[in-house]
Amino acid sequence: MVRETLEESKLERKIQELVIVALLAGKFEGGFKFHLKEAIRHGATREEVAGTILLTLPYCDVVTFLKSLAWAKEEGIL
């Protein structure tokens, strides 16, 4: 189902991965880290990843933001 959904989407893969990163922020560490790496692999910059994580702050909560920031730092992406 995941593969089919990604293939059907009209968004470029980099954007898909950044959206998934935002959706998984602070929730599922393994999936979050996997999709961070996929976003970078598909051309996302560190600045775009940072911007995606920053967008979670007003829409989620501080804990989600800080947890996601820490996970990205653990992966060496930020």
C-alpha positions, -999 to +999 in steps of 0.1 A: +000+000+000+028+024+008+046+019-025+014+023-045+005+055-026+040+070-032+038+061-069+003+076-073+012+109-057+020+138-080+045+152-055+082+147-062+098+120-040+118+146-019+085+164-010+068+131-002+096+122+022+095+156+039+058+153+044+062+119+059+089+133+082+065+159+094+038+133+100+061+110+120+076+138+140+080+128+176+059+097+171+079+068+156+116+072+159+126+044+135+103+056+108+112+092+113+149+085+110+144+063+080+124+089+061+149+116+071+175+096+053+152+090+024+145+127+021+182+135+019+187+106-005+161+121-028+176+156-028+163+174+003+188+198+019+196+200+056+179+234+055+147+218+041+148+191+067+153+217+094+124+238+080+101+207+080+109+200+116+104+236+125+069+235+110+059+209+136+063+235+164+031+255+160+011+225+149+022+198+173+039+207+206+073+216+220+080+180+230+074+167+195+096+194+181+124+188+205+122+150+201+124+153+163+152+178+165+172+154+187+165+124+164+177+144+134+209+154+153+215+117+163+214+109+126+239+136+118+215+154+096+213+186+117 
